[in-house]
Amino acid sequence: MSLWRRHPRVREEPRPVSSVEVLDSKLSDPTAPVEDVLTTFVLAAIDDFAAAEARLIDFEID
């Protein structure tokens, strides 16, 4: 018997949604307020920059 059948309340953790996915959903929604779209765009850019900076720092350390 599988563990899943013995424990039906056990479920997978939801996958975190990236800021790019949020931006994509807001851009495809014609009723989304412009302020929300712009804020999401800026946050996605900040996340992307931070990720690129972290990769650069890791590269310099190696």
Biopython code that builds the backbone (N, CA, C, O; Angstrom):
import numpy as np
from Bio.PDB.StructureBuilder import StructureBuilder

atoms = [
    (1, "MET", "N", (0.855, -1.181, 0.000)),
    (1, "MET", "CA", (0.000, 0.000, 0.000)),
    (1, "MET", "C", (0.901, 1.244, 0.000)),
    (1, "MET", "O", (1.896, 1.304, 0.722)),
    (2, "SER", "N", (0.541, 2.205, -0.800)),
    (2, "SER", "CA", (1.384, 3.396, -0.897)),
    (2, "SER", "C", (1.153, 4.325, 0.289)),
    (2, "SER", "O", (0.099, 4.306, 0.925)),
    (3, "LEU", "N", (2.148, 5.119, 0.560)),
    (3, "LEU", "CA", (2.050, 6.108, 1.635)),
    (3, "LEU", "C", (0.927, 7.093, 1.353)),
    (3, "LEU", "O", (0.253, 7.556, 2.273)),
    (4, "TRP", "N", (0.727, 7.413, 0.078)),
    (4, "TRP", "CA", (-0.309, 8.363, -0.308)),
    (4, "TRP", "C", (-1.693, 7.858, 0.098)),
    (4, "TRP", "O", (-2.533, 8.641, 0.541)),
    (5, "ARG", "N", (-1.932, 6.561, -0.049)),
    (5, "ARG", "CA", (-3.242, 6.012, 0.297)),
    (5, "ARG", "C", (-3.444, 5.966, 1.802)),
    (5, "ARG", "O", (-4.567, 6.109, 2.286)),
    (6, "ARG", "N", (-2.385, 5.772, 2.528)),
    (6, "ARG", "CA", (-2.523, 5.730, 3.987)),
    (6, "ARG", "C", (-2.702, 7.118, 4.579)),
    (6, "ARG", "O", (-3.318, 7.275, 5.633)),
    (7, "HIS", "N", (-2.165, 8.116, 3.907)),
    (7, "HIS", "CA", (-2.236, 9.482, 4.420)),
    (7, "HIS", "C", (-2.803, 10.407, 3.343)),
    (7, "HIS", "O", (-2.047, 11.097, 2.659)),
    (8, "PRO", "N", (-4.122, 10.425, 3.190)),
    (8, "PRO", "CA", (-4.710, 11.216, 2.106)),
    (8, "PRO", "C", (-4.558, 12.728, 2.305)),
    (8, "PRO", "O", (-4.708, 13.497, 1.355)),
    (9, "ARG", "N", (-4.263, 13.152, 3.529)),
    (9, "ARG", "CA", (-4.115, 14.591, 3.772)),
    (9, "ARG", "C", (-2.756, 15.121, 3.342)),
    (9, "ARG", "O", (-2.556, 16.334, 3.274)),
    (10, "VAL", "N", (-1.819, 14.222, 3.051)),
    (10, "VAL", "CA", (-0.504, 14.652, 2.585)),
    (10, "VAL", "C", (-0.640, 15.086, 1.135)),
    (10, "VAL", "O", (-1.157, 14.346, 0.297)),
    (11, "ARG", "N", (-0.176, 16.282, 0.852)),
    (11, "ARG", "CA", (-0.240, 16.761, -0.525)),
    (11, "ARG", "C", (1.032, 17.517, -0.859)),
    (11, "ARG", "O", (1.800, 17.898, 0.025)),
    (12, "GLU", "N", (1.234, 17.721, -2.120)),
    (12, "GLU", "CA", (2.435, 18.414, -2.556)),
    (12, "GLU", "C", (2.347, 19.893, -2.204)),
    (12, "GLU", "O", (1.269, 20.486, -2.181)),
    (13, "GLU", "N", (3.516, 20.472, -1.932)),
    (13, "GLU", "CA", (3.574, 21.905, -1.682)),
    (13, "GLU", "C", (3.321, 22.646, -2.986)),
    (13, "GLU", "O", (3.811, 22.238, -4.039)),
    (14, "PRO", "N", (2.563, 23.726, -2.925)),
    (14, "PRO", "CA", (2.349, 24.484, -4.157)),
    (14, "PRO", "C", (3.642, 25.124, -4.641)),
    (14, "PRO", "O", (4.471, 25.565, -3.846)),
    (15, "ARG", "N", (3.796, 25.167, -5.947)),
    (15, "ARG", "CA", (4.988, 25.756, -6.552)),
    (15, "ARG", "C", (4.899, 27.269, -6.418)),
    (15, "ARG", "O", (3.856, 27.851, -6.716)),
    (16, "PRO", "N", (5.973, 27.917, -5.976)),
    (16, "PRO", "CA", (5.928, 29.376, -5.876)),
    (16, "PRO", "C", (5.758, 29.998, -7.264)),
    (16, "PRO", "O", (6.337, 29.536, -8.247)),
    (17, "VAL", "N", (4.963, 31.035, -7.313)),
    (17, "VAL", "CA", (4.699, 31.718, -8.574)),
    (17, "VAL", "C", (5.744, 32.808, -8.760)),
    (17, "VAL", "O", (5.969, 33.627, -7.869)),
    (18, "SER", "N", (6.373, 32.810, -9.914)),
    (18, "SER", "CA", (7.398, 33.819, -10.175)),
    (18, "SER", "C", (6.742, 35.147, -10.513)),
    (18, "SER", "O", (5.584, 35.196, -10.930)),
    (19, "SER", "N", (7.492, 36.218, -10.330)),
    (19, "SER", "CA", (6.963, 37.543, -10.632)),
    (19, "SER", "C", (6.691, 37.699, -12.123)),
    (19, "SER", "O", (5.828, 38.483, -12.518)),
    (20, "VAL", "N", (7.418, 36.963, -12.950)),
    (20, "VAL", "CA", (7.181, 37.021, -14.396)),
    (20, "VAL", "C", (5.833, 36.389, -14.736)),
    (20, "VAL", "O", (5.119, 36.881, -15.610)),
    (21, "GLU", "N", (5.480, 35.299, -14.049)),
    (21, "GLU", "CA", (4.174, 34.678, -14.274)),
    (21, "GLU", "C", (3.049, 35.603, -13.833)),
    (21, "GLU", "O", (2.014, 35.683, -14.494)),
    (22, "VAL", "N", (3.246, 36.300, -12.719)),
    (22, "VAL", "CA", (2.243, 37.254, -12.252)),
    (22, "VAL", "C", (2.101, 38.384, -13.263)),
    (22, "VAL", "O", (0.987, 38.789, -13.595)),
    (23, "LEU", "N", (3.230, 38.890, -13.751)),
    (23, "LEU", "CA", (3.199, 39.961, -14.750)),
    (23, "LEU", "C", (2.482, 39.492, -16.009)),
    (23, "LEU", "O", (1.678, 40.233, -16.575)),
    (24, "ASP", "N", (2.760, 38.283, -16.448)),
    (24, "ASP", "CA", (2.113, 37.749, -17.644)),
    (24, "ASP", "C", (0.605, 37.672, -17.464)),
    (24, "ASP", "O", (-0.147, 38.005, -18.380)),
    (25, "SER", "N", (0.159, 37.235, -16.289)),
    (25, "SER", "CA", (-1.282, 37.141, -16.053)),
    (25, "SER", "C", (-1.923, 38.522, -16.001)),
    (25, "SER", "O", (-3.048, 38.702, -16.467)),
    (26, "LYS", "N", (-1.214, 39.500, -15.436)),
    (26, "LYS", "CA", (-1.771, 40.860, -15.381)),
    (26, "LYS", "C", (-1.810, 41.499, -16.764)),
    (26, "LYS", "O", (-2.755, 42.219, -17.088)),
    (27, "LEU", "N", (-0.786, 41.240, -17.584)),
    (27, "LEU", "CA", (-0.773, 41.809, -18.932)),
    (27, "LEU", "C", (-1.869, 41.209, -19.807)),
    (27, "LEU", "O", (-2.383, 41.878, -20.704)),
    (28, "SER", "N", (-2.226, 39.959, -19.553)),
    (28, "SER", "CA", (-3.273, 39.324, -20.353)),
    (28, "SER", "C", (-4.672, 39.674, -19.858)),
    (28, "SER", "O", (-5.658, 39.333, -20.512)),
    (29, "ASP", "N", (-4.777, 40.348, -18.716)),
    (29, "ASP", "CA", (-6.073, 40.749, -18.169)),
    (29, "ASP", "C", (-6.364, 42.191, -18.579)),
    (29, "ASP", "O", (-5.717, 43.110, -18.077)),
    (30, "PRO", "N", (-7.328, 42.409, -19.484)),
    (30, "PRO", "CA", (-7.599, 43.778, -19.942)),
    (30, "PRO", "C", (-8.221, 44.665, -18.867)),
    (30, "PRO", "O", (-8.240, 45.888, -19.013)),
    (31, "THR", "N", (-8.730, 44.067, -17.791)),
    (31, "THR", "CA", (-9.353, 44.870, -16.738)),
    (31, "THR", "C", (-8.387, 45.218, -15.612)),
    (31, "THR", "O", (-8.769, 45.901, -14.661)),
    (32, "ALA", "N", (-7.148, 44.761, -15.706)),
    (32, "ALA", "CA", (-6.164, 45.038, -14.650)),
    (32, "ALA", "C", (-5.817, 46.525, -14.647)),
    (32, "ALA", "O", (-5.548, 47.103, -15.701)),
    (33, "PRO", "N", (-5.822, 47.149, -13.462)),
    (33, "PRO", "CA", (-5.457, 48.564, -13.388)),
    (33, "PRO", "C", (-4.002, 48.781, -13.817)),
    (33, "PRO", "O", (-3.131, 47.953, -13.548)),
    (34, "VAL", "N", (-3.762, 49.890, -14.477)),
    (34, "VAL", "CA", (-2.425, 50.201, -14.984)),
    (34, "VAL", "C", (-1.412, 50.238, -13.844)),
    (34, "VAL", "O", (-0.280, 49.786, -14.013)),
    (35, "GLU", "N", (-1.802, 50.771, -12.685)),
    (35, "GLU", "CA", (-0.881, 50.862, -11.549)),
    (35, "GLU", "C", (-0.425, 49.478, -11.108)),
    (35, "GLU", "O", (0.747, 49.284, -10.786)),
    (36, "ASP", "N", (-1.346, 48.512, -11.092)),
    (36, "ASP", "CA", (-0.986, 47.145, -10.699)),
    (36, "ASP", "C", (-0.011, 46.528, -11.692)),
    (36, "ASP", "O", (0.946, 45.859, -11.302)),
    (37, "VAL", "N", (-0.259, 46.758, -12.979)),
    (37, "VAL", "CA", (0.613, 46.199, -14.007)),
    (37, "VAL", "C", (2.006, 46.808, -13.898)),
    (37, "VAL", "O", (3.005, 46.092, -13.964)),
    (38, "LEU", "N", (2.076, 48.127, -13.731)),
    (38, "LEU", "CA", (3.380, 48.788, -13.627)),
    (38, "LEU", "C", (4.130, 48.357, -12.369)),
    (38, "LEU", "O", (5.338, 48.127, -12.411)),
    (39, "THR", "N", (3.417, 48.249, -11.255)),
    (39, "THR", "CA", (4.049, 47.804, -10.010)),
    (39, "THR", "C", (4.590, 46.387, -10.167)),
    (39, "THR", "O", (5.709, 46.094, -9.746)),
    (40, "THR", "N", (3.801, 45.520, -10.769)),
    (40, "THR", "CA", (4.241, 44.144, -10.988)),
    (40, "THR", "C", (5.443, 44.102, -11.919)),
    (40, "THR", "O", (6.359, 43.305, -11.717)),
    (41, "PHE", "N", (5.443, 44.966, -12.949)),
    (41, "PHE", "CA", (6.573, 45.028, -13.876)),
    (41, "PHE", "C", (7.847, 45.439, -13.145)),
    (41, "PHE", "O", (8.906, 44.849, -13.360)),
    (42, "VAL", "N", (7.749, 46.444, -12.286)),
    (42, "VAL", "CA", (8.923, 46.911, -11.539)),
    (42, "VAL", "C", (9.412, 45.821, -10.590)),
    (42, "VAL", "O", (10.616, 45.585, -10.488)),
    (43, "LEU", "N", (8.494, 45.158, -9.898)),
    (43, "LEU", "CA", (8.894, 44.087, -8.980)),
    (43, "LEU", "C", (9.542, 42.924, -9.735)),
    (43, "LEU", "O", (10.499, 42.324, -9.243)),
    (44, "ALA", "N", (9.030, 42.605, -10.921)),
    (44, "ALA", "CA", (9.636, 41.539, -11.727)),
    (44, "ALA", "C", (11.043, 41.932, -12.156)),
    (44, "ALA", "O", (11.951, 41.101, -12.163)),
    (45, "ALA", "N", (11.221, 43.200, -12.513)),
    (45, "ALA", "CA", (12.555, 43.669, -12.912)),
    (45, "ALA", "C", (13.527, 43.616, -11.741)),
    (45, "ALA", "O", (14.687, 43.241, -11.913)),
    (46, "ILE", "N", (13.065, 43.987, -10.557)),
    (46, "ILE", "CA", (13.920, 43.943, -9.361)),
    (46, "ILE", "C", (14.307, 42.500, -9.048)),
    (46, "ILE", "O", (15.469, 42.218, -8.758)),
    (47, "ASP", "N", (13.330, 41.582, -9.107)),
    (47, "ASP", "CA", (13.618, 40.165, -8.860)),
    (47, "ASP", "C", (14.620, 39.621, -9.868)),
    (47, "ASP", "O", (15.539, 38.886, -9.507)),
    (48, "ASP", "N", (14.439, 39.987, -11.131)),
    (48, "ASP", "CA", (15.341, 39.523, -12.181)),
    (48, "ASP", "C", (16.747, 40.072, -11.966)),
    (48, "ASP", "O", (17.728, 39.347, -12.133)),
    (49, "PHE", "N", (16.852, 41.335, -11.599)),
    (49, "PHE", "CA", (18.154, 41.943, -11.340)),
    (49, "PHE", "C", (18.832, 41.279, -10.144)),
    (49, "PHE", "O", (20.028, 40.991, -10.183)),
    (50, "ALA", "N", (18.061, 41.037, -9.078)),
    (50, "ALA", "CA", (18.628, 40.407, -7.882)),
    (50, "ALA", "C", (19.121, 38.994, -8.196)),
    (50, "ALA", "O", (20.169, 38.575, -7.705)),
    (51, "ALA", "N", (18.369, 38.266, -9.008)),
    (51, "ALA", "CA", (18.791, 36.912, -9.379)),
    (51, "ALA", "C", (20.062, 36.956, -10.222)),
    (51, "ALA", "O", (20.965, 36.141, -10.034)),
    (52, "ALA", "N", (20.129, 37.904, -11.146)),
    (52, "ALA", "CA", (21.330, 38.032, -11.982)),
    (52, "ALA", "C", (22.531, 38.436, -11.139)),
    (52, "ALA", "O", (23.640, 37.948, -11.356)),
    (53, "GLU", "N", (22.313, 39.321, -10.186)),
    (53, "GLU", "CA", (23.400, 39.754, -9.306)),
    (53, "GLU", "C", (23.891, 38.590, -8.453)),
    (53, "GLU", "O", (25.094, 38.437, -8.244)),
    (54, "ALA", "N", (22.966, 37.770, -7.960)),
    (54, "ALA", "CA", (23.352, 36.608, -7.150)),
    (54, "ALA", "C", (24.167, 35.619, -7.981)),
    (54, "ALA", "O", (25.138, 35.045, -7.487)),
    (55, "ARG", "N", (23.775, 35.418, -9.241)),
    (55, "ARG", "CA", (24.549, 34.523, -10.112)),
    (55, "ARG", "C", (25.940, 35.090, -10.362)),
    (55, "ARG", "O", (26.915, 34.339, -10.408)),
    (56, "LEU", "N", (26.041, 36.397, -10.522)),
    (56, "LEU", "CA", (27.332, 37.032, -10.759)),
    (56, "LEU", "C", (28.233, 36.884, -9.536)),
    (56, "LEU", "O", (29.423, 36.597, -9.671)),
    (57, "ILE", "N", (27.672, 37.079, -8.349)),
    (57, "ILE", "CA", (28.453, 36.937, -7.117)),
    (57, "ILE", "C", (28.924, 35.497, -6.970)),
    (57, "ILE", "O", (30.073, 35.258, -6.599)),
    (58, "ASP", "N", (28.040, 34.524, -7.260)),
    (58, "ASP", "CA", (28.439, 33.113, -7.204)),
    (58, "ASP", "C", (29.553, 32.825, -8.195)),
    (58, "ASP", "O", (30.465, 32.056, -7.893)),
    (59, "PHE", "N", (29.492, 33.428, -9.367)),
    (59, "PHE", "CA", (30.514, 33.225, -10.387)),
    (59, "PHE", "C", (31.852, 33.790, -9.929)),
    (59, "PHE", "O", (32.895, 33.176, -10.151)),
    (60, "GLU", "N", (31.827, 34.959, -9.291)),
    (60, "GLU", "CA", (33.068, 35.578, -8.830)),
    (60, "GLU", "C", (33.704, 34.797, -7.693)),
    (60, "GLU", "O", (34.930, 34.759, -7.585)),
    (61, "ILE", "N", (32.901, 34.176, -6.848)),
    (61, "ILE", "CA", (33.428, 33.410, -5.716)),
    (61, "ILE", "C", (34.108, 32.140, -6.208)),
    (61, "ILE", "O", (35.157, 31.756, -5.691)),
    (62, "ASP", "N", (33.517, 31.489, -7.201)),
    (62, "ASP", "CA", (34.092, 30.243, -7.724)),
    (62, "ASP", "C", (35.387, 30.558, -8.398)),
    (62, "ASP", "O", (36.049, 29.658, -8.914)),
]
sb = StructureBuilder()
sb.init_structure("model")
sb.init_model(0)
sb.init_chain("A")
sb.init_seg("    ")
for serial, (resi, resn, name, xyz) in enumerate(atoms, 1):
    if name == "N":
        sb.init_residue(resn, " ", resi, " ")
    sb.init_atom(name, np.array(xyz, "f"), 0.0, 1.0, " ", f" {name:<3s}", serial, name[0])
structure = sb.get_structure()
